[in-house]
């Protein structure tokens, strides 16, 4: 199942609004999990993974 970028953008916008309004509930948390699930299947997953890996390495080097 492939989701288009527009669906991911829609999920992201909804989550940003809910987080800014501090009104997260169970349904909103499920929406967040779905956003993460669909984002992991998109073409953006690889660059995000590389960024997080480099960030973890940088933080590890700072603390060592």
Secondary structure, DSSP 8 states (H G I E B T S, - for coil): ----HHHHHHHHHHHHHHHHTT---HHHHHHHHHHHHHHHTSTTHHHHHHHHHHHHHHHHHHH-
